[in-house]
Amino acid sequence: MKKLFLFVFTLLMSVGLIAGCGGDQSPADENTSNQESSESSQGDSFPVTIKDALDEEVVIEEKPEKIVSLIPSNTEIAFELGLGENIVGVSDFDNYPEEASSKEKVGGQELNIEKIISLKPDIVLAHASSAHNSTEGFKQLKDAGIPVLVVNDAQNFEQVYESIEMIGKSTDKQKEADQIISEMKEEIEAIKEKAQDIAEKKSVFIEVSPAPEIYTPGKNTFMSEMLTIINAENAAADLDGWAKIDQEAVVEKNPDVIITTYGYYTENAAEQVLSREGWKDVTAIKEKQVYDVHSDLVTRSGPRLVEGVEELAKAVYPETFTE
């Protein structure tokens, strides 16, 4: 139970349901602020100034040699950029790649600011989903001369690409960032092309936390965008953002497929849904179309989201996507 609670907290924090930092900016504002950056005339040289997700100009004097990351998605991006050896500290929730587990832990819900300062990082990669809860801590870091870059709380793939770009620019890995984004876009297009041949579109309900506190991604989330990519309908598209929903509403929506994303943290997630009282007439239950997809692949706004799309596609349309 403790493990599941930790998962739910991590998930809600990562998608902004607890901190809610992104509420002060529209997606359009985020797009503008994240793309605006000014560099020296030589482009890749330092110092570099980047406008972050809080619309603050962050000056990075020299290429960072030591990095602290405060959220798993930032860590995964940094490792994918080839910065694994530069990362000296990560959050308590970081578990991928495997090397991340061996890094110094700097806290979870509560940051250990003293520990972060002791690691003497050249930059701290923060995140908009928890920034408003860490204002005082960030001030301490800045007062200690440590740049704090707040990465945007991505709600769609374009904003995920912006997150990768921002981290790449701040660490002299712009070329690698561009390559990652290019590969992600190519893989997404390949999935879309394959999904075009699907004749009967299915309705899918995604459950990111179990009963009695059921949460689901509505419109304006990258998980909803994932369903669009695979040519499926989001059963919760009438809801906005990451929304709480009662069981009666799910039964009324009568989805063809139900996807859970917490099986890694609780045993028999799909079986629990299949045996839920009052759900026996739901199409997904009657047809036994309930599947679990690993949470990290579909909730962390980083390079592995493409793997998440592939896993969703295989679960919803196995006849099309399972080789």
C-alpha positions as CSV (number, residue, x, y, z in Angstrom):
1,M,0.0,0.0,0.0
2,K,2.9,2.4,0.9
3,K,4.4,1.7,-2.5
4,L,1.2,2.5,-4.3
5,F,0.7,5.7,-2.3
6,L,4.2,6.8,-3.3
7,F,3.4,6.0,-6.9
8,V,0.2,8.1,-6.9
9,F,2.0,11.0,-5.3
10,T,4.8,10.9,-7.8
11,L,2.4,10.7,-10.7
12,L,0.2,13.5,-9.5
13,M,3.2,15.7,-8.8
14,S,4.7,15.0,-12.2
15,V,1.6,15.9,-14.1
16,G,0.9,19.0,-12.0
17,L,-2.1,17.9,-10.0
18,I,-0.5,18.7,-6.6
19,A,1.7,21.6,-7.4
20,G,-0.3,23.0,-10.3
21,C,2.5,25.3,-11.3
22,G,1.5,25.4,-15.0
23,G,-1.9,26.9,-14.3
24,D,-0.6,30.5,-14.6
25,Q,0.6,29.9,-18.2
26,S,-1.3,28.9,-21.2
27,P,0.3,26.3,-23.6
28,A,0.9,29.1,-26.1
29,D,2.7,31.2,-23.4
30,E,4.8,28.2,-22.5
31,N,5.7,27.6,-26.1
32,T,6.9,31.2,-26.5
33,S,8.8,31.4,-23.2
34,N,10.5,28.1,-23.7
35,Q,11.6,28.9,-27.2
36,E,13.0,32.3,-26.4
37,S,16.7,32.1,-25.6
38,S,19.7,34.3,-26.2
39,E,23.2,32.9,-26.7
40,S,26.6,34.5,-27.5
41,S,27.5,35.1,-31.1
42,Q,29.3,31.8,-31.3
43,G,26.1,29.9,-30.5
44,D,27.3,26.9,-28.6
45,S,29.7,28.8,-26.4
46,F,29.0,30.1,-22.9
47,P,27.7,32.1,-21.1
48,V,24.2,31.3,-22.3
49,T,20.9,32.9,-21.2
50,I,17.7,30.8,-21.3
51,K,14.2,32.0,-20.5
52,D,12.7,29.1,-18.4
53,A,9.2,28.0,-17.7
54,L,8.7,30.6,-15.1
55,D,9.6,33.3,-17.6
56,E,12.9,34.0,-15.8
57,E,16.2,34.5,-17.5
58,V,18.7,32.0,-16.3
59,V,22.3,32.8,-17.0
60,I,24.7,29.8,-17.2
61,E,28.2,31.1,-17.2
62,E,30.1,28.0,-18.2
63,K,29.3,24.5,-19.6
64,P,27.9,22.6,-16.6
65,E,30.2,19.8,-15.4
66,K,28.0,18.8,-12.4
67,I,24.2,18.6,-12.7
68,V,21.4,17.9,-10.2
69,S,18.0,16.9,-11.5
70,L,14.9,17.2,-9.4
71,I,12.4,15.1,-11.4
72,P,12.7,11.8,-13.2
73,S,11.7,13.2,-16.6
74,N,14.6,15.7,-16.5
75,T,16.9,12.9,-15.5
76,E,15.9,10.6,-18.3
77,I,16.4,13.5,-20.8
78,A,19.8,14.3,-19.4
79,F,21.0,10.7,-19.6
80,E,19.7,10.4,-23.2
81,L,21.7,13.5,-24.0
82,G,24.8,11.7,-22.8
83,L,25.1,13.5,-19.5
84,G,25.1,10.5,-17.2
85,E,28.6,11.1,-15.9
86,N,27.8,14.7,-15.2
87,I,24.7,14.0,-13.0
88,V,25.7,14.1,-9.3
89,G,22.2,14.2,-7.7
90,V,18.7,13.1,-8.5
91,S,15.3,12.9,-6.8
92,D,14.2,10.1,-4.6
93,F,11.8,8.9,-7.3
94,D,14.4,8.4,-10.1
95,N,14.8,4.8,-11.3
96,Y,15.8,5.0,-14.9
97,P,18.2,4.4,-16.4
98,E,19.7,2.0,-13.9
99,E,22.7,4.2,-13.3
100,A,20.3,6.9,-11.9
101,S,19.6,4.7,-8.9
102,S,23.3,5.0,-7.8
103,K,23.3,8.8,-7.8
104,E,23.1,10.8,-4.7
105,K,19.5,11.4,-3.6
106,V,18.4,15.0,-2.9
107,G,14.8,14.5,-1.7
108,G,11.4,14.0,-3.1
109,Q,8.3,15.9,-1.9
110,E,10.7,17.9,0.3
111,L,14.1,18.9,-1.2
112,N,17.3,18.6,0.8
113,I,18.7,22.0,-0.1
114,E,21.8,21.5,2.1
115,K,22.6,18.3,0.3
116,I,22.1,19.9,-3.1
117,I,24.5,22.7,-2.2
118,S,27.0,20.3,-0.8
119,L,27.2,18.5,-4.2
120,K,28.3,21.9,-5.7
121,P,26.3,21.6,-9.0
122,D,26.9,24.0,-11.9
123,I,23.1,23.8,-12.6
124,V,20.0,22.4,-11.1
125,L,17.3,21.1,-13.5
126,A,14.0,21.8,-11.7
127,H,10.4,21.4,-13.1
128,A,7.4,23.6,-13.4
129,S,5.1,21.1,-11.8
130,S,6.7,21.5,-8.4
131,A,8.4,24.9,-8.7
132,H,5.8,26.9,-6.7
133,N,6.2,24.5,-3.8
134,S,10.0,25.1,-3.8
135,T,10.3,28.8,-4.0
136,E,12.3,29.3,-0.8
137,G,14.6,26.3,-1.6
138,F,15.3,27.7,-5.1
139,K,16.1,31.1,-3.6
140,Q,18.7,29.4,-1.3
141,L,20.2,27.7,-4.3
142,K,20.4,30.9,-6.3
143,D,21.8,32.8,-3.3
144,A,24.5,30.1,-3.2
145,G,25.4,31.0,-6.8
146,I,23.8,27.9,-8.4
147,P,21.6,28.4,-11.5
148,V,18.2,26.9,-11.3
149,L,16.6,26.1,-14.6
150,V,12.8,25.4,-14.4
151,V,11.8,23.1,-17.2
152,N,8.3,23.3,-18.6
153,D,5.5,21.0,-17.4
154,A,4.9,19.4,-20.9
155,Q,1.2,18.6,-21.7
156,N,1.8,17.5,-25.3
157,F,4.6,16.2,-27.5
158,E,5.6,19.6,-28.8
159,Q,6.2,20.8,-25.3
160,V,8.1,17.6,-24.6
161,Y,10.4,18.5,-27.5
162,E,10.8,22.0,-25.9
163,S,11.9,20.4,-22.6
164,I,14.5,18.4,-24.4
165,E,15.7,21.5,-26.3
166,M,15.9,23.5,-23.2
167,I,18.0,21.0,-21.3
168,G,20.2,20.5,-24.4
169,K,20.9,24.2,-24.7
170,S,21.7,24.6,-21.0
171,T,24.3,21.8,-21.1
172,D,25.9,22.3,-24.5
173,K,24.1,19.3,-26.0
174,Q,21.9,21.1,-28.6
175,K,23.0,18.8,-31.4
176,E,22.2,15.7,-29.4
177,A,18.8,17.2,-28.4
178,D,17.9,17.9,-32.0
179,Q,18.8,14.3,-32.9
180,I,16.6,12.9,-30.1
181,I,13.7,15.1,-31.2
182,S,14.1,14.1,-34.8
183,E,14.1,10.4,-34.0
184,M,11.1,10.8,-31.8
185,K,9.1,12.6,-34.5
186,E,10.1,9.9,-37.1
187,E,8.9,7.1,-34.8
188,I,5.6,8.9,-34.0
189,E,4.9,9.4,-37.7
190,A,5.6,5.7,-38.4
191,I,3.0,4.7,-35.8
192,K,0.5,7.2,-37.2
193,E,1.0,5.8,-40.6
194,K,0.4,2.3,-39.4
195,A,-2.7,3.4,-37.4
196,Q,-4.3,4.9,-40.5
197,D,-5.5,1.5,-41.7
198,I,-7.5,0.8,-38.6
199,A,-11.2,0.7,-39.7
200,E,-13.0,0.5,-36.3
201,K,-11.7,3.1,-33.9
202,K,-11.9,2.0,-30.3
203,S,-12.9,4.0,-27.2
204,V,-10.2,3.8,-24.5
205,F,-10.3,4.8,-20.8
206,I,-7.0,5.2,-19.1
207,E,-6.8,4.9,-15.4
208,V,-3.7,6.4,-13.8
209,S,-4.7,5.7,-10.2
210,P,-7.0,3.1,-8.9
211,A,-10.3,3.2,-7.1
212,P,-11.6,4.9,-5.0
213,E,-9.5,7.9,-6.2
214,I,-9.6,7.3,-9.9
215,Y,-7.7,9.8,-12.1
216,T,-7.7,9.8,-15.9
217,P,-6.1,12.0,-18.6
218,G,-8.6,14.1,-20.3
219,K,-8.0,16.5,-23.3
220,N,-4.9,18.7,-23.3
221,T,-2.7,15.9,-21.9
222,F,0.1,14.0,-23.8
223,M,-1.6,10.7,-22.9
224,S,-4.7,11.9,-24.7
225,E,-2.5,12.8,-27.6
226,M,-1.1,9.3,-27.5
227,L,-4.5,7.9,-28.1
228,T,-5.0,10.2,-31.1
229,I,-1.7,9.1,-32.5
230,I,-2.8,5.4,-32.5
231,N,-6.2,6.3,-33.9
232,A,-8.2,5.6,-30.8
233,E,-10.8,7.8,-28.9
234,N,-10.2,9.0,-25.4
235,A,-13.3,8.0,-23.4
236,A,-12.5,10.9,-21.1
237,A,-12.1,13.6,-23.8
238,D,-14.9,15.6,-22.3
239,L,-12.7,16.2,-19.2
240,D,-9.8,18.7,-19.2
241,G,-6.3,17.8,-18.0
242,W,-5.6,15.2,-15.4
243,A,-9.1,14.7,-13.9
244,K,-10.7,12.8,-11.0
245,I,-13.6,10.7,-12.1
246,D,-16.2,8.6,-10.3
247,Q,-16.9,5.0,-11.1
248,E,-20.4,5.6,-12.3
249,A,-19.1,8.0,-14.9
250,V,-16.7,5.4,-16.2
251,V,-19.5,2.8,-16.5
252,E,-21.6,5.3,-18.4
253,K,-18.8,6.0,-20.9
254,N,-18.7,2.2,-21.6
255,P,-15.1,2.1,-23.1
256,D,-14.0,-0.7,-25.4
257,V,-10.6,-0.9,-23.7
258,I,-9.4,0.0,-20.3
259,I,-5.7,0.8,-19.7
260,T,-4.2,0.9,-16.2
261,T,-0.8,2.4,-15.6
262,Y,-0.1,1.4,-12.0
263,G,0.6,-2.4,-12.3
264,Y,4.2,-1.8,-11.5
265,Y,3.2,-0.5,-8.0
266,T,0.3,-2.8,-7.2
267,E,-0.3,-6.4,-8.0
268,N,-3.0,-7.6,-10.4
269,A,-4.1,-4.1,-11.5
270,A,-6.0,-5.4,-14.5
271,E,-7.6,-8.1,-12.5
272,Q,-8.8,-5.6,-9.9
273,V,-10.6,-3.6,-12.7
274,L,-12.1,-6.8,-14.2
275,S,-13.6,-7.8,-10.9
276,R,-14.9,-4.3,-9.9
277,E,-18.4,-4.3,-8.6
278,G,-20.9,-2.7,-10.9
279,W,-18.7,-2.8,-14.0
280,K,-19.7,-6.1,-15.4
281,D,-21.7,-4.6,-18.3
282,V,-18.9,-2.4,-19.5
283,T,-17.7,-3.6,-22.9
284,A,-14.0,-3.6,-21.9
285,I,-15.0,-5.9,-18.9
286,K,-17.2,-8.2,-20.9
287,E,-14.6,-8.6,-23.6
288,K,-11.7,-8.8,-21.1
289,Q,-10.0,-5.9,-22.8
290,V,-8.2,-4.5,-19.7
291,Y,-4.4,-4.1,-19.9
292,D,-1.7,-2.6,-17.8
293,V,1.0,-0.4,-19.3
294,H,4.1,0.6,-17.3
295,S,3.5,4.0,-15.8
296,D,6.9,5.4,-16.5
297,L,6.6,5.0,-20.2
298,V,3.3,6.9,-20.5
299,T,3.6,9.5,-17.8
300,R,7.1,10.8,-17.9
301,S,7.5,13.6,-20.4
302,G,10.8,12.4,-21.9
303,P,12.3,10.4,-24.8
304,R,10.6,7.1,-23.6
305,L,7.1,8.5,-24.4
306,V,7.5,6.9,-27.9
307,E,7.8,3.5,-26.2
308,G,4.7,4.4,-24.3
309,V,2.8,5.1,-27.5
310,E,3.9,1.7,-28.9
311,E,2.8,-0.1,-25.8
312,L,-0.6,1.6,-25.9
313,A,-0.9,0.7,-29.5
314,K,-0.1,-3.0,-28.9
315,A,-2.7,-3.1,-26.1
316,V,-5.5,-1.4,-27.9
317,Y,-4.9,-2.8,-31.4
318,P,-2.8,-6.0,-31.0
319,E,-3.8,-7.2,-34.4
320,T,-2.2,-4.2,-36.0
321,F,0.8,-3.5,-33.8
322,T,1.9,-6.8,-32.5
323,E,4.3,-8.5,-34.8
